[in-house]
Amino acid sequence: MTVELLTTRDYEARTGETARVQPKPKQNKTQETTKMLLHEELSRARIREIHTAAETWRPWRHARAARRWSRLARWAETHAERHRIQH
């Protein structure tokens, strides 16, 4: 017994009629959507918590960055003076 593969295009070409496809009934995905929205809301809540925790550290980070840049500026100034004297 042999089976011949028959595509929709082959069927339409042989018979001259178009194959009608029955539309699938709509599935109710409210439960999946609710789960997805719950996970999204939980992740947004976690992100908000992270942002509020980061806000408390912001002044400390700005002060530390200012100290770091002032140290770098002092080093660059001494480095430039050293090279001006040698040349």
N, CA, C and O atoms as a Tinker XYZ file with bonds, in Angstrom:
   348  protein
     1  N      0.843000   -1.162000    0.000000    73     2
     2  CA     0.000000    0.000000    0.000000    64     1     3
     3  C      0.897000    1.236000    0.000000    63     2     4     5
     4  O      1.776000    1.355000    0.854000    81     3
     5  N      0.700000    2.115000   -0.901000    73     3     6
     6  CA     1.472000    3.352000   -0.972000    64     5     7
     7  C      0.545000    4.520000   -0.709000    63     6     8     9
     8  O     -0.638000    4.500000   -1.046000    81     7
     9  N      1.114000    5.516000   -0.107000    73     7    10
    10  CA     0.356000    6.712000    0.210000    64     9    11
    11  C      0.993000    7.876000   -0.532000    63    10    12    13
    12  O      2.202000    8.094000   -0.459000    81    11
    13  N      0.179000    8.597000   -1.229000    73    11    14
    14  CA     0.682000    9.746000   -1.971000    64    13    15
    15  C      0.372000   11.013000   -1.182000    63    14    16    17
    16  O     -0.764000   11.259000   -0.775000    81    15
    17  N      1.414000   11.802000   -0.982000    73    15    18
    18  CA     1.215000   13.064000   -0.280000    64    17    19
    19  C      0.453000   14.018000   -1.177000    63    18    20    21
    20  O      0.772000   14.170000   -2.357000    81    19
    21  N     -0.526000   14.640000   -0.625000    73    19    22
    22  CA    -1.357000   15.549000   -1.400000    64    21    23
    23  C     -1.482000   16.852000   -0.627000    63    22    24    25
    24  O     -2.102000   16.900000    0.435000    81    23
    25  N     -0.896000   17.890000   -1.163000    73    23    26
    26  CA    -0.996000   19.186000   -0.509000    64    25    27
    27  C     -2.263000   19.880000   -0.953000    63    26    28    29
    28  O     -2.951000   19.430000   -1.870000    81    27
    29  N     -2.561000   20.977000   -0.294000    73    27    30
    30  CA    -3.751000   21.751000   -0.646000    64    29    31
    31  C     -3.645000   22.270000   -2.070000    63    30    32    33
    32  O     -4.630000   22.282000   -2.809000    81    31
    33  N     -2.461000   22.694000   -2.450000    73    31    34
    34  CA    -2.273000   23.201000   -3.808000    64    33    35
    35  C     -2.487000   22.099000   -4.842000    63    34    36    37
    36  O     -3.111000   22.323000   -5.879000    81    35
    37  N     -1.960000   20.891000   -4.548000    73    35    38
    38  CA    -2.163000   19.771000   -5.476000    64    37    39
    39  C     -3.646000   19.446000   -5.612000    63    38    40    41
    40  O     -4.134000   19.221000   -6.719000    81    39
    41  N     -4.363000   19.420000   -4.490000    73    39    42
    42  CA    -5.793000   19.121000   -4.509000    64    41    43
    43  C     -6.550000   20.147000   -5.337000    63    42    44    45
    44  O     -7.399000   19.798000   -6.158000    81    43
    45  N     -6.230000   21.418000   -5.110000    73    43    46
    46  CA    -6.912000   22.472000   -5.859000    64    45    47
    47  C     -6.589000   22.384000   -7.347000    63    46    48    49
    48  O     -7.451000   22.649000   -8.185000    81    47
    49  N     -5.355000   22.015000   -7.681000    73    47    50
    50  CA    -4.969000   21.922000   -9.094000    64    49    51
    51  C     -5.674000   20.750000   -9.777000    63    50    52    53
    52  O     -6.066000   20.857000  -10.939000    81    51
    53  N     -5.835000   19.640000   -9.068000    73    51    54
    54  CA    -6.460000   18.460000   -9.674000    64    53    55
    55  C     -7.978000   18.603000   -9.798000    63    54    56    57
    56  O     -8.561000   18.243000  -10.821000    81    55
    57  N     -8.604000   19.124000   -8.761000    73    55    58
    58  CA   -10.069000   19.155000   -8.762000    64    57    59
    59  C    -10.639000   20.470000   -9.266000    63    58    60    61
    60  O    -11.788000   20.518000   -9.703000    81    59
    61  N     -9.874000   21.503000   -9.214000    73    59    62
    62  CA   -10.363000   22.796000   -9.668000    64    61    63
    63  C    -11.188000   23.525000   -8.628000    63    62    64    65
    64  O    -11.688000   24.615000   -8.909000    81    63
    65  N    -11.349000   22.977000   -7.459000    73    63    66
    66  CA   -12.099000   23.658000   -6.402000    64    65    67
    67  C    -11.162000   23.960000   -5.239000    63    66    68    69
    68  O    -10.171000   23.266000   -5.010000    81    67
    69  N    -11.500000   24.985000   -4.537000    73    67    70
    70  CA   -10.655000   25.364000   -3.408000    64    69    71
    71  C    -11.110000   24.630000   -2.155000    63    70    72    73
    72  O    -12.304000   24.476000   -1.897000    81    71
    73  N    -10.145000   24.190000   -1.400000    73    71    74
    74  CA   -10.454000   23.501000   -0.147000    64    73    75
    75  C    -10.810000   24.533000    0.896000    63    74    76    77
    76  O    -10.058000   25.480000    1.128000    81    75
    77  N    -11.941000   24.354000    1.516000    73    75    78
    78  CA   -12.373000   25.302000    2.534000    64    77    79
    79  C    -11.943000   24.798000    3.910000    63    78    80    81
    80  O    -12.186000   23.653000    4.290000    81    79
    81  N    -11.321000   25.666000    4.605000    73    79    82
    82  CA   -10.847000   25.330000    5.942000    64    81    83
    83  C    -11.851000   25.857000    6.953000    63    82    84    85
    84  O    -12.256000   27.018000    6.901000    81    83
    85  N    -12.239000   24.999000    7.858000    73    83    86
    86  CA   -13.183000   25.395000    8.892000    64    85    87
    87  C    -12.446000   26.208000    9.959000    63    86    88    89
    88  O    -11.404000   25.773000   10.451000    81    87
    89  N    -12.967000   27.366000   10.319000    73    87    90
    90  CA   -12.293000   28.145000   11.362000    64    89    91
    91  C    -12.398000   27.436000   12.708000    63    90    92    93
    92  O    -13.422000   26.837000   13.039000    81    91
    93  N    -11.329000   27.519000   13.461000    73    91    94
    94  CA   -11.323000   26.908000   14.789000    64    93    95
    95  C    -12.097000   27.805000   15.741000    63    94    96    97
    96  O    -12.041000   29.030000   15.628000    81    95
    97  N    -12.814000   27.208000   16.673000    73    95    98
    98  CA   -13.533000   28.041000   17.638000    64    97    99
    99  C    -12.536000   28.769000   18.540000    63    98   100   101
   100  O    -11.463000   28.248000   18.843000    81    99
   101  N    -12.897000   29.961000   18.957000    73    99   102
   102  CA   -12.016000   30.742000   19.818000    64   101   103
   103  C    -11.888000   30.058000   21.169000    63   102   104   105
   104  O    -12.862000   29.576000   21.748000    81   103
   105  N    -10.653000   30.034000   21.647000    73   103   106
   106  CA   -10.421000   29.444000   22.955000    64   105   107
   107  C    -10.415000   30.543000   24.001000    63   106   108   109
   108  O     -9.953000   31.657000   23.754000    81   107
   109  N    -10.924000   30.218000   25.148000    73   107   110
   110  CA   -10.965000   31.173000   26.238000    64   109   111
   111  C     -9.640000   31.108000   26.985000    63   110   112   113
   112  O     -9.335000   30.100000   27.622000    81   111
   113  N     -8.853000   32.177000   26.911000    73   111   114
   114  CA    -7.539000   32.193000   27.551000    64   113   115
   115  C     -7.501000   33.150000   28.729000    63   114   116   117
   116  O     -6.446000   33.706000   29.035000    81   115
   117  N     -8.612000   33.352000   29.387000    73   115   118
   118  CA    -8.631000   34.325000   30.481000    64   117   119
   119  C     -7.777000   33.872000   31.644000    63   118   120   121
   120  O     -7.147000   34.699000   32.302000    81   119
   121  N     -7.740000   32.580000   31.912000    73   119   122
   122  CA    -6.945000   32.097000   33.035000    64   121   123
   123  C     -5.465000   32.299000   32.749000    63   122   124   125
   124  O     -4.719000   32.730000   33.629000    81   123
   125  N     -5.025000   31.992000   31.519000    73   123   126
   126  CA    -3.625000   32.190000   31.165000    64   125   127
   127  C     -3.277000   33.670000   31.203000    63   126   128   129
   128  O     -2.200000   34.041000   31.670000    81   127
   129  N     -4.164000   34.508000   30.724000    73   127   130
   130  CA    -3.917000   35.948000   30.733000    64   129   131
   131  C     -3.825000   36.458000   32.162000    63   130   132   133
   132  O     -2.978000   37.298000   32.468000    81   131
   133  N     -4.685000   35.960000   33.035000    73   131   134
   134  CA    -4.660000   36.380000   34.428000    64   133   135
   135  C     -3.343000   35.986000   35.079000    63   134   136   137
   136  O     -2.751000   36.774000   35.817000    81   135
   137  N     -2.884000   34.769000   34.808000    73   135   138
   138  CA    -1.601000   34.330000   35.365000    64   137   139
   139  C     -0.479000   35.216000   34.856000    63   138   140   141
   140  O      0.388000   35.631000   35.625000    81   139
   141  N     -0.494000   35.506000   33.558000    73   139   142
   142  CA     0.552000   36.323000   32.975000    64   141   143
   143  C      0.534000   37.724000   33.591000    63   142   144   145
   144  O      1.588000   38.271000   33.914000    81   143
   145  N     -0.648000   38.302000   33.754000    73   143   146
   146  CA    -0.736000   39.631000   34.332000    64   145   147
   147  C     -0.278000   39.629000   35.788000    63   146   148   149
   148  O      0.331000   40.594000   36.251000    81   147
   149  N     -0.565000   38.566000   36.497000    73   147   150
   150  CA    -0.126000   38.461000   37.885000    64   149   151
   151  C      1.394000   38.443000   37.954000    63   150   152   153
   152  O      1.985000   39.132000   38.785000    81   151
   153  N      2.036000   37.658000   37.085000    73   151   154
   154  CA     3.495000   37.601000   37.062000    64   153   155
   155  C      4.083000   38.956000   36.674000    63   154   156   157
   156  O      5.091000   39.381000   37.237000    81   155
   157  N      3.460000   39.626000   35.723000    73   155   158
   158  CA     3.941000   40.953000   35.330000    64   157   159
   159  C      3.831000   41.935000   36.481000    63   158   160   161
   160  O      4.745000   42.725000   36.720000    81   159
   161  N      2.721000   41.888000   37.188000    73   159   162
   162  CA     2.525000   42.807000   38.308000    64   161   163
   163  C      3.516000   42.513000   39.428000    63   162   164   165
   164  O      4.034000   43.441000   40.049000    81   163
   165  N      3.787000   41.242000   39.695000    73   163   166
   166  CA     4.777000   40.896000   40.715000    64   165   167
   167  C      6.168000   41.378000   40.313000    63   166   168   169
   168  O      6.919000   41.875000   41.152000    81   167
   169  N      6.513000   41.234000   39.044000    73   167   170
   170  CA     7.831000   41.692000   38.613000    64   169   171
   171  C      7.912000   43.213000   38.686000    63   170   172   173
   172  O      8.961000   43.752000   39.042000    81   171
   173  N      6.825000   43.921000   38.355000    73   171   174
   174  CA     6.823000   45.379000   38.480000    64   173   175
   175  C      6.991000   45.797000   39.938000    63   174   176   177
   176  O      7.694000   46.763000   40.236000    81   175
   177  N      6.342000   45.062000   40.849000    73   175   178
   178  CA     6.471000   45.373000   42.277000    64   177   179
   179  C      7.911000   45.176000   42.738000    63   178   180   181
   180  O      8.435000   45.990000   43.499000    81   179
   181  N      8.554000   44.099000   42.283000    73   179   182
   182  CA     9.953000   43.875000   42.643000    64   181   183
   183  C     10.840000   44.985000   42.096000    63   182   184   185
   184  O     11.754000   45.445000   42.780000    81   183
   185  N     10.573000   45.415000   40.866000    73   183   186
   186  CA    11.370000   46.491000   40.269000    64   185   187
   187  C     11.184000   47.786000   41.058000    63   186   188   189
   188  O     12.146000   48.520000   41.286000    81   187
   189  N      9.936000   48.069000   41.477000    73   187   190
   190  CA     9.702000   49.271000   42.287000    64   189   191
   191  C     10.468000   49.199000   43.609000    63   190   192   193
   192  O     11.034000   50.198000   44.052000    81   191
   193  N     10.490000   48.022000   44.240000    73   191   194
   194  CA    11.238000   47.858000   45.488000    64   193   195
   195  C     12.720000   48.090000   45.269000    63   194   196   197
   196  O     13.379000   48.721000   46.094000    81   195
   197  N     13.247000   47.587000   44.169000    73   195   198
   198  CA    14.661000   47.780000   43.863000    64   197   199
   199  C     14.965000   49.258000   43.649000    63   198   200   201
   200  O     15.991000   49.761000   44.107000    81   199
   201  N     14.066000   49.952000   42.948000    73   199   202
   202  CA    14.273000   51.383000   42.709000    64   201   203
   203  C     14.236000   52.184000   44.011000    63   202   204   205
   204  O     15.047000   53.090000   44.202000    81   203
   205  N     13.309000   51.859000   44.899000    73   203   206
   206  CA    13.244000   52.601000   46.166000    64   205   207
   207  C     14.474000   52.306000   47.027000    63   206   208   209
   208  O     14.969000   53.199000   47.714000    81   207
   209  N     14.970000   51.073000   46.999000    73   207   210
   210  CA    16.195000   50.746000   47.737000    64   209   211
   211  C     17.380000   51.499000   47.146000    63   210   212   213
   212  O     18.247000   51.967000   47.884000    81   211
   213  N     17.423000   51.617000   45.824000    73   211   214
   214  CA    18.520000   52.339000   45.178000    64   213   215
   215  C     18.457000   53.832000   45.496000    63   214   216   217
   216  O     19.494000   54.487000   45.595000    81   215
   217  N     17.249000   54.372000   45.656000    73   215   218
   218  CA    17.099000   55.796000   45.977000    64   217   219
   219  C     17.737000   56.127000   47.324000    63   218   220   221
   220  O     18.281000   57.218000   47.495000    81   219
   221  N     17.678000   55.206000   48.275000    73   219   222
   222  CA    18.270000   55.486000   49.592000    64   221   223
   223  C     19.788000   55.564000   49.509000    63   222   224   225
   224  O     20.405000   56.274000   50.302000    81   223
   225  N     20.404000   54.852000   48.571000    73   223   226
   226  CA    21.858000   54.858000   48.431000    64   225   227
   227  C     22.360000   55.969000   47.518000    63   226   228   229
   228  O     23.568000   56.190000   47.433000    81   227
   229  N     21.469000   56.668000   46.839000    73   227   230
   230  CA    21.888000   57.659000   45.840000    64   229   231
   231  C     22.790000   58.760000   46.406000    63   230   232   233
   232  O     23.828000   59.029000   45.802000    81   231
   233  N     22.460000   59.419000   47.535000    73   231   234
   234  CA    23.354000   60.477000   48.042000    64   233   235
   235  C     24.750000   59.947000   48.364000    63   234   236   237
   236  O     25.750000   60.619000   48.109000    81   235
   237  N     24.812000   58.753000   48.920000    73   235   238
   238  CA    26.101000   58.161000   49.244000    64   237   239
   239  C     26.914000   57.915000   47.971000    63   238   240   241
   240  O     28.118000   58.169000   47.940000    81   239
   241  N     26.250000   57.420000   46.918000    73   239   242
   242  CA    26.957000   57.167000   45.660000    64   241   243
   243  C     27.450000   58.460000   45.038000    63   242   244   245
   244  O     28.547000   58.496000   44.480000    81   243
   245  N     26.647000   59.543000   45.125000    73   243   246
   246  CA    27.069000   60.829000   44.559000    64   245   247
   247  C     28.278000   61.370000   45.313000    63   246   248   249
   248  O     29.207000   61.888000   44.693000    81   247
   249  N     28.282000   61.256000   46.645000    73   247   250
   250  CA    29.415000   61.729000   47.431000    64   249   251
   251  C     30.667000   60.930000   47.111000    63   250   252   253
   252  O     31.754000   61.494000   46.988000    81   251
   253  N     30.519000   59.637000   46.979000    73   251   254
   254  CA    31.662000   58.789000   46.661000    64   253   255
   255  C     32.214000   59.126000   45.280000    63   254   256   257
   256  O     33.430000   59.188000   45.096000    81   255
   257  N     31.331000   59.344000   44.313000    73   255   258
   258  CA    31.769000   59.703000   42.966000    64   257   259
   259  C     32.489000   61.045000   42.979000    63   258   260   261
   260  O     33.485000   61.220000   42.278000    81   259
   261  N     31.991000   61.995000   43.773000    73   259   262
   262  CA    32.654000   63.300000   43.857000    64   261   263
   263  C     34.059000   63.156000   44.427000    63   262   264   265
   264  O     34.995000   63.778000   43.926000    81   263
   265  N     34.219000   62.334000   45.478000    73   263   266
   266  CA    35.551000   62.109000   46.047000    64   265   267
   267  C     36.473000   61.451000   45.030000    63   266   268   269
   268  O     37.645000   61.810000   44.916000    81   267
   269  N     35.940000   60.497000   44.303000    73   267   270
   270  CA    36.750000   59.799000   43.301000    64   269   271
   271  C     37.218000   60.758000   42.210000    63   270   272   273
   272  O     38.384000   60.731000   41.817000    81   271
   273  N     36.304000   61.614000   41.715000    73   271   274
   274  CA    36.684000   62.559000   40.662000    64   273   275
   275  C     37.669000   63.600000   41.181000    63   274   276   277
   276  O     38.565000   64.018000   40.448000    81   275
   277  N     37.519000   64.026000   42.432000    73   275   278
   278  CA    38.475000   65.000000   42.967000    64   277   279
   279  C     39.856000   64.359000   43.109000    63   278   280   281
   280  O     40.856000   65.018000   42.824000    81   279
   281  N     39.946000   63.105000   43.536000    73   279   282
   282  CA    41.233000   62.404000   43.589000    64   281   283
   283  C     41.847000   62.294000   42.211000    63   282   284   285
   284  O     43.048000   62.504000   42.043000    81   283
   285  N     41.037000   61.970000   41.231000    73   283   286
   286  CA    41.528000   61.853000   39.867000    64   285   287
   287  C     42.016000   63.204000   39.342000    63   286   288   289
   288  O     43.036000   63.272000   38.657000    81   287
   289  N     41.296000   64.271000   39.657000    73   287   290
   290  CA    41.706000   65.610000   39.224000    64   289   291
   291  C     43.033000   65.991000   39.862000    63   290   292   293
   292  O     43.904000   66.546000   39.191000    81   291
   293  N     43.203000   65.693000   41.186000    73   291   294
   294  CA    44.481000   65.979000   41.850000    64   293   295
   295  C     45.615000   65.201000   41.209000    63   294   296   297
   296  O     46.694000   65.746000   40.976000    81   295
   297  N     45.376000   63.930000   40.922000    73   295   298
   298  CA    46.414000   63.112000   40.290000    64   297   299
   299  C     46.773000   63.669000   38.916000    63   298   300   301
   300  O     47.954000   63.752000   38.579000    81   299
   301  N     45.783000   64.051000   38.122000    73   299   302
   302  CA    46.042000   64.595000   36.788000    64   301   303
   303  C     46.818000   65.898000   36.884000    63   302   304   305
   304  O     47.689000   66.161000   36.056000    81   303
   305  N     46.511000   66.727000   37.897000    73   303   306
   306  CA    47.217000   67.995000   38.061000    64   305   307
   307  C     48.681000   67.756000   38.399000    63   306   308   309
   308  O     49.564000   68.378000   37.807000    81   307
   309  N     48.947000   66.857000   39.347000    73   307   310
   310  CA    50.342000   66.574000   39.709000    64   309   311
   311  C     51.079000   65.916000   38.548000    63   310   312   313
   312  O     52.258000   66.189000   38.324000    81   311
   313  N     50.410000   65.078000   37.834000    73   311   314
   314  CA    51.020000   64.410000   36.672000    64   313   315
   315  C     51.385000   65.450000   35.607000    63   314   316   317
   316  O     52.464000   65.384000   35.018000    81   315
   317  N     50.495000   66.397000   35.364000    73   315   318
   318  CA    50.758000   67.450000   34.371000    64   317   319
   319  C     51.907000   68.329000   34.825000    63   318   320   321
   320  O     52.757000   68.685000   34.009000    81   319
   321  N     51.964000   68.697000   36.117000    73   319   322
   322  CA    53.066000   69.523000   36.632000    64   321   323
   323  C     54.399000   68.804000   36.492000    63   322   324   325
   324  O     55.404000   69.407000   36.116000    81   323
   325  N     54.401000   67.515000   36.796000    73   323   326
   326  CA    55.623000   66.731000   36.696000    64   325   327
   327  C     56.144000   66.713000   35.265000    63   326   328   329
   328  O     57.350000   66.815000   35.042000    81   327
   329  N     55.259000   66.585000   34.311000    73   327   330
   330  CA    55.668000   66.542000   32.911000    64   329   331
   331  C     56.046000   67.925000   32.381000    63   330   332   333
   332  O     56.866000   68.021000   31.468000    81   331
   333  N     55.469000   68.999000   32.931000    73   331   334
   334  CA    55.829000   70.350000   32.515000    64   333   335
   335  C     57.272000   70.671000   32.963000    63   334   336   337
   336  O     58.025000   71.316000   32.235000    81   335
   337  N     57.627000   70.225000   34.131000    73   335   338
   338  CA    58.976000   70.502000   34.663000    64   337   339
   339  C     60.018000   69.750000   33.847000    63   338   340   341
   340  O     61.071000   70.310000   33.540000    81   339
   341  N     59.757000   68.518000   33.495000    73   339   342
   342  CA    60.743000   67.703000   32.773000    64   341   343
   343  C     60.970000   68.186000   31.352000    63   342   344   345
   344  O     62.078000   68.053000   30.833000    81   343
   345  N     59.974000   68.732000   30.723000    73   343   346
   346  CA    60.104000   69.105000   29.304000    64   345   347
   347  C     60.411000   70.518000   29.207000    63   346   348
   348  O     60.563000   71.043000   28.104000    81   347
